Amino acid sequence: MYFDLRFAMTGFDYFKLTEKQERVLGTTMGAAMQVLLKIDPRYIALFVFLTNFGMFATEKELAFYHAKQVDKARRAGVENNGRQV
């Protein structure tokens, strides 16, 4: 989520995760889930909620950022050319 958001906002390729980085994150997340299941399975519900919340927040932030960029480009077109783009 974080890396997708940063890539979308900056266009900087370095924010894209490599396959190895994705595997490492997936493996360690799986291990963390196993620990949480042993401690108290209800923690999984908390994790799922926080993950979903983060994904929805990221989606909304990207939509807002995109809308701002479109509006900024539209306004620049009006100011630069005296007409709307």
Z-matrix of the N, CA and C atoms (Angstrom, degrees):
N
C 1 1.440
C 2 1.530 1 111.28
N 3 1.313 2 115.49 1 -57.25
C 4 1.465 3 119.13 2 -177.68
C 5 1.521 4 110.55 3 -56.95
N 6 1.315 5 115.58 4 -46.53
C 7 1.463 6 119.35 5 -175.22
C 8 1.523 7 111.00 6 -68.63
N 9 1.331 8 117.71 7 -36.66
C 10 1.460 9 121.13 8 176.06
C 11 1.528 10 110.19 9 -63.62
N 12 1.316 11 115.98 10 -43.78
C 13 1.463 12 120.55 11 179.62
C 14 1.526 13 110.69 12 -61.78
N 15 1.313 14 116.37 13 -48.09
C 16 1.469 15 119.63 14 -178.45
C 17 1.529 16 111.36 15 -63.78
N 18 1.344 17 116.49 16 -39.70
C 19 1.461 18 119.17 17 177.72
C 20 1.526 19 110.25 18 -63.79
N 21 1.325 20 116.96 19 -45.68
C 22 1.466 21 120.50 20 -178.49
C 23 1.520 22 111.66 21 -63.07
N 24 1.319 23 117.06 22 -35.62
C 25 1.467 24 120.01 23 -177.11
C 26 1.524 25 112.38 24 -81.21
N 27 1.325 26 116.77 25 -29.04
C 28 1.464 27 118.76 26 -174.96
C 29 1.518 28 113.59 27 -109.19
N 30 1.328 29 117.10 28 -26.05
C 31 1.450 30 120.28 29 -174.46
C 32 1.521 31 112.71 30 73.49
N 33 1.324 32 116.45 31 8.49
C 34 1.465 33 122.20 32 -177.81
C 35 1.521 34 109.01 33 -82.74
N 36 1.335 35 117.29 34 112.64
C 37 1.465 36 122.51 35 -174.58
C 38 1.522 37 114.10 36 -57.92
N 39 1.315 38 117.47 37 -26.41
C 40 1.461 39 120.08 38 -176.91
C 41 1.530 40 111.97 39 -63.54
N 42 1.349 41 117.07 40 -19.31
C 43 1.458 42 119.51 41 177.69
C 44 1.527 43 112.36 42 -75.29
N 45 1.329 44 117.83 43 -15.22
C 46 1.462 45 119.69 44 176.93
C 47 1.523 46 108.40 45 -72.09
N 48 1.331 47 115.84 46 134.79
C 49 1.455 48 119.62 47 178.14
C 50 1.527 49 110.20 48 -78.93
N 51 1.319 50 115.83 49 143.44
C 52 1.460 51 120.13 50 173.56
C 53 1.532 52 108.14 51 -78.58
N 54 1.322 53 116.03 52 166.24
C 55 1.468 54 119.34 53 176.96
C 56 1.524 55 110.94 54 -59.35
N 57 1.320 56 116.47 55 -39.81
C 58 1.463 57 120.28 56 179.72
C 59 1.530 58 110.21 57 -62.82
N 60 1.321 59 117.39 58 -43.94
C 61 1.464 60 120.59 59 179.49
C 62 1.530 61 110.78 60 -63.33
N 63 1.341 62 116.75 61 -39.88
C 64 1.460 63 119.74 62 177.45
C 65 1.526 64 111.07 63 -63.80
N 66 1.336 65 116.89 64 -41.43
C 67 1.473 66 120.78 65 178.13
C 68 1.522 67 111.20 66 -62.33
N 69 1.333 68 116.13 67 -43.25
C 70 1.467 69 120.37 68 179.82
C 71 1.525 70 110.08 69 -61.73
N 72 1.322 71 116.75 70 -46.43
C 73 1.464 72 119.81 71 178.77
C 74 1.531 73 111.23 72 -62.67
N 75 1.322 74 116.84 73 -43.12
C 76 1.467 75 120.43 74 179.18
C 77 1.513 76 112.67 75 -63.37
N 78 1.318 77 116.79 76 -43.09
C 79 1.462 78 121.15 77 179.98
C 80 1.523 79 111.29 78 -64.61
N 81 1.309 80 116.39 79 -45.79
C 82 1.465 81 118.91 80 -178.80
C 83 1.528 82 111.62 81 -70.73
N 84 1.334 83 117.18 82 -31.66
C 85 1.462 84 118.87 83 175.94
C 86 1.525 85 109.55 84 -66.41
N 87 1.315 86 117.44 85 -40.19
C 88 1.463 87 120.90 86 177.31
C 89 1.517 88 111.21 87 -60.77
N 90 1.316 89 116.44 88 -42.79
C 91 1.471 90 120.18 89 178.38
C 92 1.525 91 110.52 90 -64.35
N 93 1.322 92 116.48 91 -40.62
C 94 1.466 93 120.35 92 178.85
C 95 1.527 94 110.79 93 -63.57
N 96 1.327 95 117.18 94 -39.06
C 97 1.469 96 120.57 95 178.96
C 98 1.526 97 110.65 96 -64.42
N 99 1.324 98 116.92 97 -38.66
C 100 1.469 99 120.41 98 178.18
C 101 1.522 100 110.84 99 -63.13
N 102 1.317 101 116.93 100 -40.99
C 103 1.462 102 121.01 101 177.64
C 104 1.522 103 110.14 102 -64.25
N 105 1.324 104 116.51 103 -45.78
C 106 1.463 105 119.83 104 179.83
C 107 1.531 106 111.71 105 -62.57
N 108 1.319 107 116.95 106 -37.16
C 109 1.471 108 119.88 107 177.22
C 110 1.522 109 111.34 108 -62.73
N 111 1.326 110 116.62 109 -38.25
C 112 1.473 111 120.09 110 179.40
C 113 1.523 112 111.36 111 -70.79
N 114 1.324 113 116.67 112 -37.35
C 115 1.470 114 120.03 113 -179.16
C 116 1.524 115 109.84 114 -71.40
N 117 1.332 116 115.25 115 -57.47
C 118 1.466 117 120.72 116 -179.33
C 119 1.526 118 107.12 117 -167.61
N 120 1.328 119 117.29 118 114.38
C 121 1.468 120 120.49 119 -177.32
C 122 1.532 121 113.72 120 -57.30
N 123 1.316 122 117.92 121 -21.38
C 124 1.467 123 119.51 122 179.39
C 125 1.524 124 111.83 123 -65.76
N 126 1.323 125 116.67 124 -20.75
C 127 1.469 126 118.95 125 176.83
C 128 1.530 127 111.36 126 -63.68
N 129 1.331 128 116.36 127 -27.31
C 130 1.462 129 119.84 128 178.32
C 131 1.529 130 109.64 129 -62.49
N 132 1.332 131 116.68 130 -40.89
C 133 1.466 132 120.12 131 178.17
C 134 1.522 133 110.34 132 -60.73
N 135 1.309 134 117.15 133 -41.07
C 136 1.460 135 120.93 134 177.90
C 137 1.528 136 110.64 135 -62.85
N 138 1.314 137 115.61 136 -43.95
C 139 1.461 138 120.22 137 179.20
C 140 1.524 139 110.89 138 -62.14
N 141 1.330 140 116.77 139 -44.86
C 142 1.466 141 120.61 140 179.75
C 143 1.531 142 109.88 141 -61.78
N 144 1.334 143 116.87 142 -44.19
C 145 1.464 144 120.04 143 178.05
C 146 1.525 145 111.02 144 -58.83
N 147 1.327 146 117.05 145 -49.43
C 148 1.467 147 120.11 146 -177.89
C 149 1.523 148 111.63 147 -63.62
N 150 1.321 149 117.14 148 -37.01
C 151 1.462 150 120.54 149 177.02
C 152 1.523 151 110.61 150 -64.67
N 153 1.327 152 116.36 151 -47.36
C 154 1.465 153 119.99 152 178.72
C 155 1.522 154 111.26 153 -62.16
N 156 1.320 155 116.39 154 -42.89
C 157 1.463 156 120.27 155 178.68
C 158 1.526 157 110.07 156 -59.21
N 159 1.311 158 116.21 157 -46.11
C 160 1.467 159 120.64 158 179.83
C 161 1.518 160 112.11 159 -61.84
N 162 1.330 161 116.87 160 -40.54
C 163 1.463 162 119.73 161 179.34
C 164 1.526 163 110.83 162 -66.42
N 165 1.325 164 117.22 163 -43.29
C 166 1.461 165 119.86 164 179.43
C 167 1.530 166 110.93 165 -65.67
N 168 1.324 167 116.69 166 -42.04
C 169 1.464 168 120.34 167 179.12
C 170 1.525 169 110.28 168 -62.71
N 171 1.324 170 116.87 169 -41.88
C 172 1.464 171 121.22 170 178.84
C 173 1.523 172 110.61 171 -62.15
N 174 1.323 173 116.35 172 -44.68
C 175 1.458 174 120.93 173 179.25
C 176 1.532 175 111.25 174 -60.46
N 177 1.319 176 116.54 175 -43.50
C 178 1.467 177 120.81 176 179.85
C 179 1.529 178 111.17 177 -66.81
N 180 1.333 179 116.61 178 -41.75
C 181 1.459 180 120.51 179 178.86
C 182 1.527 181 111.25 180 -62.63
N 183 1.338 182 116.64 181 -41.14
C 184 1.460 183 119.82 182 178.45
C 185 1.521 184 111.28 183 -64.50
N 186 1.329 185 116.77 184 -41.77
C 187 1.462 186 120.25 185 178.74
C 188 1.528 187 110.35 186 -63.54
N 189 1.329 188 116.80 187 -42.18
C 190 1.457 189 121.08 188 178.75
C 191 1.528 190 110.77 189 -64.08
N 192 1.317 191 116.85 190 -45.71
C 193 1.464 192 121.43 191 179.64
C 194 1.530 193 110.08 192 -60.43
N 195 1.319 194 116.33 193 -44.28
C 196 1.465 195 120.33 194 179.58
C 197 1.530 196 110.51 195 -62.48
N 198 1.323 197 116.83 196 -45.45
C 199 1.468 198 120.71 197 179.63
C 200 1.529 199 110.95 198 -60.57
N 201 1.345 200 115.83 199 -39.84
C 202 1.469 201 119.83 200 177.79
C 203 1.525 202 111.18 201 -63.03
N 204 1.324 203 116.05 202 -42.76
C 205 1.462 204 120.51 203 -179.34
C 206 1.532 205 110.88 204 -65.09
N 207 1.328 206 116.68 205 -41.65
C 208 1.465 207 120.64 206 178.56
C 209 1.523 208 109.85 207 -63.73
N 210 1.325 209 116.42 208 -44.55
C 211 1.466 210 120.43 209 179.54
C 212 1.527 211 110.81 210 -63.87
N 213 1.306 212 116.40 211 -40.92
C 214 1.467 213 120.79 212 179.17
C 215 1.530 214 110.75 213 -62.97
N 216 1.327 215 116.62 214 -43.06
C 217 1.463 216 120.47 215 178.92
C 218 1.527 217 110.07 216 -66.16
N 219 1.320 218 116.91 217 -40.12
C 220 1.461 219 120.36 218 179.03
C 221 1.522 220 110.39 219 -63.05
N 222 1.328 221 116.58 220 -45.63
C 223 1.473 222 120.39 221 179.65
C 224 1.529 223 111.31 222 -64.27
N 225 1.320 224 116.56 223 -39.32
C 226 1.465 225 120.13 224 178.73
C 227 1.515 226 109.97 225 -63.11
N 228 1.320 227 117.92 226 -37.84
C 229 1.458 228 121.83 227 177.97
C 230 1.512 229 111.39 228 -64.87
N 231 1.321 230 117.00 229 -39.21
C 232 1.467 231 121.19 230 178.85
C 233 1.519 232 109.67 231 -67.30
N 234 1.323 233 117.02 232 -44.90
C 235 1.460 234 120.94 233 -177.33
C 236 1.515 235 111.89 234 -69.56
N 237 1.341 236 117.45 235 -38.23
C 238 1.456 237 120.49 236 -175.54
C 239 1.519 238 113.25 237 -78.72
N 240 1.317 239 117.67 238 -34.80
C 241 1.453 240 120.20 239 -172.92
C 242 1.526 241 113.39 240 -113.78
N 243 1.289 242 117.16 241 -5.10
C 244 1.453 243 119.26 242 -177.65
C 245 1.518 244 113.00 243 73.98
N 246 1.312 245 117.12 244 4.31
C 247 1.455 246 120.78 245 176.87
C 248 1.531 247 109.08 246 -140.98
N 249 1.304 248 114.74 247 160.35
C 250 1.464 249 119.11 248 -177.47
C 251 1.515 250 110.58 249 -79.25
N 252 1.320 251 115.20 250 141.62
C 253 1.470 252 121.57 251 179.83
C 254 1.503 253 109.52 252 -79.56
